[in-house]
Amino acid sequence: MNHFPATAQRAKKNSQWLVTGIALLMVAIMAVVAVVQARQMHEKSLLADALMNAIESSGAAIIVVDTSGLITHWSQGAEALFGYDASQAVGFGLAFIIVPDMRERHHSAFTEFHDNTPRGVTKTREVVCDAVRRVDDDFETFEARMFLWSVAGNHTIAIVERSSDRTIITPPTTP
């Protein structure tokens, strides 16, 4: 009586169960990973929402600029400080809040700051400059302090505050 064929059949059946078990285990692991990633994304979304709410409720003038130098976020504090609402600022460059004779210098410095920040690195800088605020149909110049963060080479965040009470009425400029 030859037991080899039965043993071979059992081994083949066991290996099929083993392969099926491994495949099911892999599917289960992928499902757990997907659930964990979805939870992390949800938590990041909640954190981003909480940060945006904190930004808006702080009253701080916070401006976010993308890699091309265009404003992507303009907080209520920025509206109060510069006299433009978000719909008038988002999509424009920062130049319209800088006094005209300093715009080119500001653009060069901003580009250098942003372009020299490697991907994955956060870089900071403090800048003091003369800024322009719209007041009804007039404009005033004031000294502003900007705290800049280039975030991983993707966006630059500016927190801007008025650093002095010095104001000069200037002729109207366009964004």
C-alpha positions as CSV (number, residue, x, y, z in Angstrom):
1,M,0.0,0.0,0.0
2,N,1.5,3.3,-1.1
3,H,0.8,6.3,1.2
4,F,2.8,8.8,-0.9
5,P,0.0,9.9,-3.1
6,A,-2.2,10.6,-0.1
7,T,0.6,12.5,1.7
8,A,1.3,14.5,-1.5
9,Q,-2.4,15.3,-1.8
10,R,-2.6,16.4,1.9
11,A,0.5,18.6,1.4
12,K,-1.0,20.1,-1.7
13,K,-4.2,20.8,0.1
14,N,-2.3,22.2,3.1
15,S,-0.3,24.5,0.9
16,Q,-3.5,25.7,-0.8
17,W,-4.9,26.5,2.6
18,L,-1.6,28.2,3.5
19,V,-1.7,30.3,0.4
20,T,-5.3,31.2,0.9
21,G,-4.6,32.1,4.6
22,I,-1.7,34.3,3.6
23,A,-3.8,36.0,0.9
24,L,-6.6,36.7,3.5
25,L,-4.0,37.9,6.0
26,M,-2.6,40.3,3.4
27,V,-6.1,41.6,2.5
28,A,-6.8,42.1,6.3
29,I,-3.5,44.0,6.7
30,M,-4.3,46.2,3.7
31,A,-7.8,46.9,5.1
32,V,-6.3,47.9,8.5
33,V,-3.7,50.1,6.8
34,A,-6.5,51.8,4.8
35,V,-8.6,52.4,7.9
36,V,-5.6,53.8,9.8
37,Q,-4.7,56.1,6.8
38,A,-8.3,57.2,6.5
39,R,-8.4,58.0,10.3
40,Q,-5.1,59.9,10.0
41,M,-6.4,61.9,7.0
42,H,-9.6,62.7,9.0
43,E,-7.5,63.8,12.0
44,K,-5.3,66.0,9.8
45,S,-8.5,67.5,8.3
46,L,-9.9,68.2,11.8
47,L,-6.5,69.7,12.8
48,A,-6.4,71.9,9.6
49,D,-10.0,73.0,10.3
50,A,-9.1,73.8,14.0
51,L,-6.0,75.8,12.9
52,M,-8.0,77.8,10.3
53,N,-10.6,78.5,13.0
54,A,-7.9,79.6,15.4
55,I,-6.3,81.8,12.7
56,E,-9.6,83.5,11.9
57,S,-10.6,84.0,15.5
58,S,-7.1,85.3,16.5
59,G,-7.5,88.6,14.6
60,A,-4.0,88.2,13.4
61,A,-3.2,89.3,9.8
62,I,-2.2,86.0,8.3
63,I,-1.5,85.6,4.6
64,V,-0.6,82.4,2.8
65,V,1.2,82.6,-0.5
66,D,1.8,79.7,-3.0
67,T,4.9,78.8,-4.9
68,S,4.1,81.2,-7.7
69,G,3.8,84.1,-5.2
70,L,0.0,84.4,-5.3
71,I,-2.1,84.8,-2.2
72,T,-4.1,81.7,-1.4
73,H,-5.4,82.7,2.1
74,W,-6.1,86.2,3.4
75,S,-7.4,86.2,7.0
76,Q,-9.9,88.5,8.6
77,G,-7.0,90.1,10.4
78,A,-5.3,90.9,7.1
79,E,-8.6,92.4,5.9
80,A,-8.6,94.7,8.9
81,L,-4.9,95.6,8.6
82,F,-4.7,96.3,4.9
83,G,-8.3,97.4,4.0
84,Y,-8.9,94.7,1.4
85,D,-11.3,91.8,1.8
86,A,-10.2,88.3,0.9
87,S,-12.0,88.4,-2.5
88,Q,-9.9,91.4,-3.5
89,A,-6.6,89.8,-2.3
90,V,-6.7,86.1,-3.0
91,G,-5.1,85.4,-6.4
92,F,-2.9,88.5,-6.4
93,G,0.7,88.8,-5.4
94,L,1.8,90.5,-2.2
95,A,3.1,93.5,-4.1
96,F,0.0,95.5,-3.6
97,I,0.5,95.8,0.1
98,I,4.1,97.0,-0.3
99,V,4.9,100.6,-1.0
100,P,5.5,101.0,-4.8
101,D,9.2,102.0,-4.7
102,M,10.0,98.8,-2.6
103,R,7.9,96.3,-4.6
104,E,10.7,95.0,-6.9
105,R,13.1,94.6,-3.9
106,H,10.4,92.8,-2.0
107,H,9.6,90.5,-4.9
108,S,13.3,89.6,-5.3
109,A,13.8,89.0,-1.6
110,F,10.6,86.9,-1.4
111,T,11.5,84.8,-4.4
112,E,15.0,84.2,-3.0
113,F,13.6,83.2,0.4
114,H,11.0,80.9,-1.1
115,D,13.1,79.4,-3.9
116,N,16.0,78.6,-1.6
117,T,13.9,76.6,0.8
118,P,14.4,72.9,0.0
119,R,11.3,70.6,-0.2
120,G,10.6,69.2,3.3
121,V,12.3,72.0,5.1
122,T,10.7,74.8,7.1
123,K,12.5,78.1,7.0
124,T,11.7,81.4,8.9
125,R,12.6,85.0,8.5
126,E,11.5,88.3,10.0
127,V,11.1,91.3,7.7
128,V,10.3,95.0,8.4
129,C,9.0,97.0,5.5
130,D,6.7,99.9,4.6
131,A,3.3,98.6,3.7
132,V,0.2,100.1,2.2
133,R,-3.2,100.2,3.8
134,R,-6.4,101.2,1.9
135,V,-8.6,103.6,3.9
136,D,-11.8,104.4,2.0
137,D,-10.5,106.1,-1.2
138,D,-7.1,107.0,0.3
139,F,-4.0,105.0,1.2
140,E,-1.7,105.2,4.1
141,T,1.8,103.8,4.5
142,F,2.9,102.2,7.7
143,E,5.8,100.2,9.0
144,A,4.9,96.5,9.1
145,R,6.7,93.6,10.6
146,M,6.3,90.3,8.7
147,F,7.2,86.9,10.2
148,L,7.6,84.5,7.3
149,W,7.6,80.7,7.3
150,S,8.4,78.9,4.1
151,V,6.7,75.6,4.7
152,A,8.5,72.7,3.0
153,G,9.1,74.8,-0.1
154,N,5.3,74.7,-0.9
155,H,3.8,77.7,0.7
156,T,4.9,80.8,2.6
157,I,2.9,81.9,5.6
158,A,3.2,85.5,6.7
159,I,2.0,86.9,10.0
160,V,1.9,90.6,9.7
161,E,1.6,93.3,12.3
162,R,1.8,97.0,12.4
163,S,5.2,97.8,14.0
164,S,4.8,101.6,14.5
165,D,2.1,104.3,14.5
166,R,3.9,106.2,11.7
167,T,1.5,106.8,8.8
168,I,1.9,108.7,5.6
169,I,-1.0,109.4,3.3
170,T,0.0,108.2,-0.2
171,P,-1.6,108.4,-3.6
172,P,-3.9,105.5,-4.6
173,T,-2.2,102.5,-6.2
174,T,-3.7,99.5,-7.9
175,P,-3.0,95.9,-7.0
